[in-house]
Structure formats: C-alpha cells, structure tokens
Amino acid sequence: MEERKRIIIEEIRKWQKSRLLPDTYCEFLLSLYLEGEKEEPASAAARTNKIDWLTAALFFLFVTVLLLVQLILDLPPAAGLLLLFTASAVSLAAGVLFRRRGSVFAHPSFLISAGLSFMLLLSISRTLDGGRAFIGMASALLSVGWAFVGWKLKLSYLVIAGASGLLLLTALFIFETF
C-alpha cells in the first residue's frame, strides 16, 4: 500500500511540474495523499539540477566565445552578422529549452537573446548604411517580435519591452514630423 501511495505522489508531482493540473489541485491532492505530513516545497534553486547548470554553463560559454570572436577577429561584416544572428537564435532556443524544464536560467537566456537581437539590428544598420527610416522600421519589427514572443511564452517583461519600444518609436516619429 505504501508503494502505491509513493507512486501516486510522484505522479502528482510530475503533473504539477509539467503543469497538467493547476497548482491548487496538485497541492490538494498532495496534502490528501500525504495525510497531513508536511513536505518541504522545492525552491527554484533546488529544482535546477546538475544538467541545467552544465547546459547553462555551456550556453553562456558558447555565446561569450561567439561575441569574443566577433570582437577580436577582423571578420567581414557578413560573418559578424551571422555570428550575432547565431548567438541570438541559440540564446532564444536555450531560453525555450530552459523554460520547458522549469529552470531558473530561462529568463537570463531570453534577456540575452533580446540584447543580442538589438545588437544585430545595430550591426545591420551600420553594415548597410541604413538611414533613420531603416533603423526605425527595423526597431519596430524587433519590438513587435519581442512583444509576440513575450505573449506566446507569457513573459510580461518582453511584452512590456516590445510595447515600450513601439511607443517610443511612435513618439519619436510624431515629434520629428512636427
């Protein structure tokens, strides 16, 4: 009987971690099957295991190496743009991976991706000798992209960043025309 109860408790924890049931339901079921025994809730830091730490270390090392290669080596502009695009895409993919695992490294990965995408925008405008209109349109697209990713992944800070970027661009456009 104890073995069956332990298996049910493990399954409820898996449901809670994968968000198959709302937290309140999982907490109720856990308290029901634990029969009032208190268990210490796992903190966010305790949930990150060695694989997450290793993956995060490799990710940050990869992005750092890509940025250092771009800064140190005298690369053609296209290669630098490709490195920035790759680093931004990898950091976005790592953020999605970390988010699926419920890791604490998801948010820094998304923020790094947002910063790298802005660096990519500036590098493209510098490479193409883009004027103010090009930078404005690219910034608007980038802001819409941040807002969309934030909306899809339910990350309010990316939605706010995207909306703020669009508001700032709108204000800049209005004040320049008058």
FINU-276824 format. One record per residue (C-alpha): residue in three letters; residue number from 1; y, x, z. Coordinates in nm, 3 decimals. Example, Ala and Ser with C-alpha at 12.3 -4.5 7.8 and 13.67 -1.06 7.14 Angstrom:
BEGIN
<"ALA",1,<-0.450,1.230,0.780>>
<"SER",2,<-0.106,1.367,0.714>>
END
This chain:
BEGIN
<"MET",1,<0.000,0.000,0.000>>
<"GLU",2,<0.239,0.285,0.081>>
<"GLU",3,<0.169,0.444,-0.257>>
<"ARG",4,<0.258,0.120,-0.434>>
<"LYS",5,<0.582,0.089,-0.236>>
<"ARG",6,<0.678,0.451,-0.318>>
<"ILE",7,<0.620,0.390,-0.690>>
<"ILE",8,<0.834,0.074,-0.681>>
<"ILE",9,<1.115,0.259,-0.501>>
<"GLU",10,<1.103,0.539,-0.760>>
<"GLU",11,<1.119,0.283,-1.041>>
<"ILE",12,<1.420,0.111,-0.884>>
<"ARG",13,<1.594,0.449,-0.858>>
<"LYS",14,<1.522,0.515,-1.227>>
<"TRP",15,<1.664,0.172,-1.317>>
<"GLN",16,<1.974,0.249,-1.114>>
<"LYS",17,<2.018,0.591,-1.273>>
<"SER",18,<1.973,0.457,-1.627>>
<"ARG",19,<2.188,0.152,-1.543>>
<"LEU",20,<1.925,-0.102,-1.643>>
<"LEU",21,<2.031,-0.314,-1.346>>
<"PRO",22,<2.369,-0.335,-1.171>>
<"ASP",23,<2.409,-0.112,-0.867>>
<"THR",24,<2.432,-0.406,-0.630>>
<"TYR",25,<2.091,-0.536,-0.742>>
<"CYS",26,<1.935,-0.192,-0.714>>
<"GLU",27,<2.084,-0.142,-0.365>>
<"PHE",28,<1.949,-0.481,-0.259>>
<"LEU",29,<1.601,-0.403,-0.392>>
<"LEU",30,<1.602,-0.059,-0.232>>
<"SER",31,<1.702,-0.200,0.105>>
<"LEU",32,<1.431,-0.466,0.068>>
<"TYR",33,<1.155,-0.218,-0.011>>
<"LEU",34,<1.276,0.045,0.234>>
<"GLU",35,<1.268,-0.225,0.506>>
<"GLY",36,<1.594,-0.122,0.666>>
<"GLU",37,<1.518,0.250,0.666>>
<"LYS",38,<1.828,0.444,0.577>>
<"GLU",39,<1.814,0.693,0.297>>
<"GLU",40,<2.096,0.930,0.222>>
<"PRO",41,<2.267,0.847,-0.105>>
<"ALA",42,<2.260,1.127,-0.353>>
<"SER",43,<2.605,1.262,-0.418>>
<"ALA",44,<2.723,1.351,-0.765>>
<"ALA",45,<2.690,1.721,-0.686>>
<"ALA",46,<2.334,1.675,-0.562>>
<"ARG",47,<2.236,1.494,-0.882>>
<"THR",48,<2.321,1.788,-1.100>>
<"ASN",49,<2.008,1.991,-1.127>>
<"LYS",50,<1.943,2.341,-1.248>>
<"ILE",51,<1.905,2.231,-1.609>>
<"ASP",52,<2.252,2.075,-1.607>>
<"TRP",53,<2.401,2.391,-1.460>>
<"LEU",54,<2.226,2.606,-1.718>>
<"THR",55,<2.326,2.376,-2.003>>
<"ALA",56,<2.687,2.367,-1.883>>
<"ALA",57,<2.699,2.744,-1.848>>
<"LEU",58,<2.561,2.792,-2.200>>
<"PHE",59,<2.803,2.533,-2.339>>
<"PHE",60,<3.110,2.690,-2.177>>
<"LEU",61,<2.992,3.037,-2.284>>
<"PHE",62,<2.947,2.917,-2.643>>
<"VAL",63,<3.293,2.760,-2.659>>
<"THR",64,<3.450,3.067,-2.499>>
<"VAL",65,<3.280,3.300,-2.745>>
<"LEU",66,<3.393,3.087,-3.039>>
<"LEU",67,<3.753,3.090,-2.920>>
<"LEU",68,<3.748,3.463,-2.847>>
<"VAL",69,<3.602,3.535,-3.189>>
<"GLN",70,<3.884,3.339,-3.346>>
<"LEU",71,<4.149,3.513,-3.138>>
<"ILE",72,<4.018,3.870,-3.160>>
<"LEU",73,<3.889,3.892,-3.514>>
<"ASP",74,<4.124,3.866,-3.806>>
<"LEU",75,<3.946,3.577,-3.974>>
<"PRO",76,<4.058,3.391,-4.282>>
<"PRO",77,<4.225,3.062,-4.194>>
<"ALA",78,<3.932,2.854,-4.317>>
<"ALA",79,<3.689,3.038,-4.088>>
<"GLY",80,<3.918,2.986,-3.789>>
<"LEU",81,<3.944,2.617,-3.866>>
<"LEU",82,<3.567,2.596,-3.898>>
<"LEU",83,<3.522,2.767,-3.561>>
<"LEU",84,<3.766,2.529,-3.393>>
<"PHE",85,<3.601,2.228,-3.554>>
<"THR",86,<3.257,2.351,-3.447>>
<"ALA",87,<3.371,2.413,-3.089>>
<"SER",88,<3.534,2.069,-3.071>>
<"ALA",89,<3.226,1.894,-3.213>>
<"VAL",90,<2.990,2.084,-2.982>>
<"SER",91,<3.201,2.003,-2.678>>
<"LEU",92,<3.209,1.634,-2.773>>
<"ALA",93,<2.830,1.634,-2.822>>
<"ALA",94,<2.783,1.814,-2.489>>
<"GLY",95,<3.004,1.555,-2.320>>
<"VAL",96,<2.792,1.272,-2.459>>
<"LEU",97,<2.473,1.454,-2.352>>
<"PHE",98,<2.605,1.517,-2.003>>
<"ARG",99,<2.723,1.157,-1.976>>
<"ARG",100,<2.377,1.025,-2.065>>
<"ARG",101,<2.230,1.244,-1.793>>
<"GLY",102,<2.489,1.127,-1.542>>
<"SER",103,<2.610,1.482,-1.488>>
<"VAL",104,<2.945,1.583,-1.342>>
<"PHE",105,<3.002,1.809,-1.643>>
<"ALA",106,<3.068,1.519,-1.882>>
<"HIS",107,<3.438,1.483,-1.810>>
<"PRO",108,<3.530,1.852,-1.844>>
<"SER",109,<3.342,1.855,-2.174>>
<"PHE",110,<3.542,1.559,-2.304>>
<"LEU",111,<3.868,1.716,-2.191>>
<"ILE",112,<3.780,2.045,-2.360>>
<"SER",113,<3.695,1.855,-2.678>>
<"ALA",114,<4.031,1.676,-2.667>>
<"GLY",115,<4.218,2.004,-2.618>>
<"LEU",116,<4.024,2.177,-2.895>>
<"SER",117,<4.088,1.890,-3.134>>
<"PHE",118,<4.461,1.922,-3.065>>
<"MET",119,<4.438,2.298,-3.127>>
<"LEU",120,<4.256,2.220,-3.451>>
<"LEU",121,<4.536,1.983,-3.553>>
<"LEU",122,<4.798,2.251,-3.491>>
<"SER",123,<4.595,2.513,-3.676>>
<"ILE",124,<4.550,2.285,-3.977>>
<"SER",125,<4.920,2.206,-3.992>>
<"ARG",126,<5.005,2.577,-3.967>>
<"THR",127,<4.749,2.671,-4.233>>
<"LEU",128,<4.856,2.402,-4.477>>
<"ASP",129,<5.226,2.446,-4.406>>
<"GLY",130,<5.236,2.080,-4.320>>
<"GLY",131,<5.571,1.923,-4.258>>
<"ARG",132,<5.670,1.690,-3.983>>
<"ALA",133,<5.523,1.389,-4.161>>
<"PHE",134,<5.182,1.558,-4.187>>
<"ILE",135,<5.184,1.656,-3.821>>
<"GLY",136,<5.289,1.303,-3.723>>
<"MET",137,<5.016,1.137,-3.927>>
<"ALA",138,<4.752,1.380,-3.804>>
<"SER",139,<4.866,1.330,-3.443>>
<"ALA",140,<4.847,0.953,-3.491>>
<"LEU",141,<4.492,0.983,-3.625>>
<"LEU",142,<4.397,1.211,-3.338>>
<"SER",143,<4.545,0.968,-3.084>>
<"VAL",144,<4.356,0.679,-3.239>>
<"GLY",145,<4.040,0.893,-3.230>>
<"TRP",146,<4.086,0.969,-2.860>>
<"ALA",147,<4.151,0.603,-2.782>>
<"PHE",148,<3.843,0.495,-2.981>>
<"VAL",149,<3.613,0.749,-2.815>>
<"GLY",150,<3.753,0.652,-2.475>>
<"TRP",151,<3.699,0.284,-2.550>>
<"LYS",152,<3.341,0.336,-2.673>>
<"LEU",153,<3.245,0.558,-2.380>>
<"LYS",154,<3.451,0.358,-2.128>>
<"LEU",155,<3.663,0.660,-2.032>>
<"SER",156,<4.002,0.529,-1.931>>
<"TYR",157,<4.176,0.867,-1.939>>
<"LEU",158,<4.100,0.911,-2.310>>
<"VAL",159,<4.222,0.558,-2.387>>
<"ILE",160,<4.541,0.629,-2.192>>
<"ALA",161,<4.586,0.964,-2.369>>
<"GLY",162,<4.540,0.803,-2.711>>
<"ALA",163,<4.776,0.516,-2.635>>
<"SER",164,<5.035,0.754,-2.488>>
<"GLY",165,<5.017,0.971,-2.797>>
<"LEU",166,<5.075,0.671,-3.022>>
<"LEU",167,<5.365,0.551,-2.805>>
<"LEU",168,<5.526,0.895,-2.811>>
<"LEU",169,<5.487,0.920,-3.187>>
<"THR",170,<5.635,0.572,-3.230>>
<"ALA",171,<5.931,0.663,-3.008>>
<"LEU",172,<5.980,0.989,-3.198>>
<"PHE",173,<5.975,0.802,-3.530>>
<"ILE",174,<6.222,0.542,-3.407>>
<"PHE",175,<6.466,0.797,-3.266>>
<"GLU",176,<6.450,1.016,-3.579>>
<"THR",177,<6.528,0.730,-3.813>>
<"PHE",178,<6.841,0.624,-3.625>>
END
